[in-house]
Amino acid sequence: MSKIEKRQKKLLDLLQIYKRIDISQVSKWLDISETTARRMCSKLEEDQKVIRVHGGVQLTEQFLNEFSYQSKELKQLHEKVSIGNYSASLITSGDRIYLDSGTTIHQFAMALINRIKKQEFQDLVVITNSLANFDPLAEYCKVILVGGEVRLPRLDVCGSISEEIISKFHITKAFLGVDGVHIQKGFMTTDERTSTLNKLILADVDEAYILCDSTKFGKTSFMAYAQPDEVKNVVTDWNLADKTAEIFTQAGFPLVITDETIV
């Protein structure tokens, strides 16, 4: 990633949090001149990622919603509940599990709580970078929330602190989200920090599972973090077309397709 691209990404991350930033603040936070800041904002406006307002910039509505946790939560909800319920059935007593962030993983967390309430297993420890999953789970089992940089739109944490903490654990089962499942590139996510964190998880885990609804297949994202032979199963829903399922299975993707009754 070039210096310019890194600056653009940092600005977009800041706008996710602060919504609107003055050009003078852009200049100060990115350590660039106001002329360079204006030029960068003009380029982002051309790319339809920001709009310039008096004295500053803000995200376009489309780009603001792109990574918004709340905007994604209700999409394919029935399918995500099914994926979550199936995946929660894989947990056994004594597991030390990792939960990624994301709305499909959140449905897994909700299903896990239901199993805990029924006392179906004991001695579970959850490690997560997800603020959305930490809060409900902490009432029912031991939860370790890794530290790091907070990303409010995604309701998670990331960065070098997260990576250092994660590297200290051995995990029995990891449940990871994905933004795209590509036949050649494998499992992809939107940014290098999420990719790095997921790679660290995969480096020291007994079993890894990818949880994703069927709309993610055939899509690309910014960066790949794993190939199909690095995971035990890819859990998805019944809306995956038969031909697509056949193509990905033949390419080595270990698919598990849930059905509408697993809710």
Residue pairs with C-beta under 8 A, 6 or more apart in sequence:
1 9
1 192
4 40
7 30
7 32
7 40
8 40
8 43
8 44
9 191
10 29
10 30
11 21
11 26
11 30
11 40
11 41
11 44
11 57
12 44
12 49
12 50
12 59
12 63
13 151
14 21
14 29
15 21
15 50
15 57
15 58
15 59
15 64
16 59
16 64
16 67
16 151
16 152
16 153
17 152
17 153
19 58
19 59
20 53
20 56
20 57
20 58
21 29
21 56
21 57
21 58
22 55
22 56
23 34
23 37
23 38
23 41
23 55
23 56
23 57
24 34
24 55
25 56
26 32
26 34
26 37
26 40
26 41
26 56
26 57
27 33
27 34
27 36
27 37
30 37
32 40
41 50
41 52
41 57
42 52
44 50
44 57
45 51
45 52
45 57
48 60
48 62
48 63
49 59
49 60
49 63
50 57
50 58
50 59
50 60
50 63
51 57
51 58
51 59
51 60
64 153
65 71
67 153
67 154
67 190
68 153
69 103
69 132
69 153
69 154
69 155
72 102
72 103
73 103
73 106
75 103
75 213
75 215
76 213
76 214
76 215
76 237
76 239
77 107
78 260
78 263
79 213
79 214
79 237
79 238
79 239
79 258
80 103
80 104
80 106
80 107
80 213
80 237
81 107
81 110
81 111
81 263
82 237
82 238
82 258
82 259
82 260
82 262
82 263
83 104
83 107
83 108
83 211
83 212
83 213
83 235
83 236
83 237
83 258
84 104
84 105
84 106
84 107
84 108
84 109
84 110
84 111
84 211
85 107
85 111
85 258
85 262
85 263
86 235
86 256
86 258
86 262
87 108
87 111
87 175
87 209
87 211
87 235
88 108
88 111
88 112
88 114
88 115
89 115
90 173
90 209
91 97
91 112
91 115
91 121
91 124
91 173
92 121
93 121
93 122
93 123
93 124
94 122
94 123
94 124
94 172
95 121
95 124
95 125
95 172
95 173
96 125
96 127
96 169
96 170
96 171
96 172
96 173
97 124
97 125
97 126
97 127
97 171
97 172
97 173
97 174
97 175
98 126
98 127
98 128
98 166
98 169
98 171
98 173
98 174
98 175
98 176
98 201
98 205
99 105
99 108
99 109
99 126
99 127
99 128
99 130
99 133
99 137
99 175
100 128
100 129
100 130
100 174
100 175
100 176
100 177
100 198
100 201
101 128
101 129
101 130
101 131
101 132
101 133
101 154
101 155
101 156
101 177
102 130
102 154
102 177
102 211
104 177
104 211
104 212
104 213
105 130
105 133
105 175
105 176
105 177
105 211
106 130
106 132
106 133
108 175
108 211
109 130
109 132
109 133
109 136
109 137
110 136
112 126
112 137
113 136
113 137
113 140
115 121
116 124
116 140
116 141
117 140
124 141
124 142
125 141
125 142
125 143
125 144
126 133
126 137
126 141
126 142
126 143
126 144
127 143
127 144
127 146
127 166
127 169
127 171
128 134
128 137
128 143
128 144
128 145
128 146
129 145
129 146
129 148
129 156
129 157
129 158
129 162
129 166
129 197
130 155
130 156
131 145
131 150
131 155
131 156
131 157
132 155
132 156
134 143
134 145
137 143
144 169
145 157
146 157
146 161
146 162
146 165
146 166
147 157
147 161
147 162
147 165
148 157
148 158
148 159
148 160
148 161
148 162
148 163
148 165
149 157
149 158
149 159
149 161
149 162
149 193
150 156
150 157
151 157
151 158
158 193
158 194
158 197
159 193
162 197
163 196
163 197
163 200
166 197
166 200
166 201
167 200
167 204
169 204
170 204
170 205
171 201
171 204
171 205
171 206
172 205
172 206
172 207
173 205
173 206
173 207
173 208
173 209
174 201
174 202
174 205
174 207
174 208
174 209
175 209
175 211
176 187
176 198
176 201
176 208
176 209
176 210
176 211
176 226
176 231
177 189
177 210
177 211
177 212
178 187
178 188
178 189
178 210
178 211
178 212
178 216
178 221
179 188
179 189
179 190
179 216
179 219
179 221
179 222
180 187
180 188
180 189
180 216
180 219
180 220
180 221
181 187
181 188
181 210
181 212
181 216
181 217
181 218
181 219
181 234
181 248
181 253
182 188
182 218
182 219
182 220
182 224
183 218
183 247
183 248
183 251
185 220
185 224
186 224
186 225
186 226
186 227
186 228
187 210
187 224
187 225
187 226
187 227
187 228
187 231
188 219
188 220
188 221
188 222
188 223
188 224
188 225
189 195
189 198
189 221
189 222
189 223
189 225
190 221
190 222
190 223
191 222
191 223
192 222
192 223
194 225
195 223
195 224
195 225
196 225
198 225
198 226
199 225
199 226
201 208
202 208
202 225
202 226
202 230
202 231
207 232
208 226
208 230
208 231
208 232
209 231
209 232
209 233
209 234
209 235
210 226
210 231
210 233
210 234
210 235
211 235
212 234
212 235
212 236
213 236
213 237
213 239
214 236
214 237
214 238
214 239
214 240
214 241
214 244
215 239
216 236
217 236
217 240
217 244
217 248
218 244
228 234
228 251
228 252
228 253
228 254
229 252
231 254
232 254
233 254
233 255
233 256
234 248
234 253
234 254
234 255
234 256
235 256
235 258
236 255
236 256
236 257
236 258
237 257
237 258
238 257
238 258
238 259
238 260
240 255
240 257
245 255
245 257
248 255
249 255
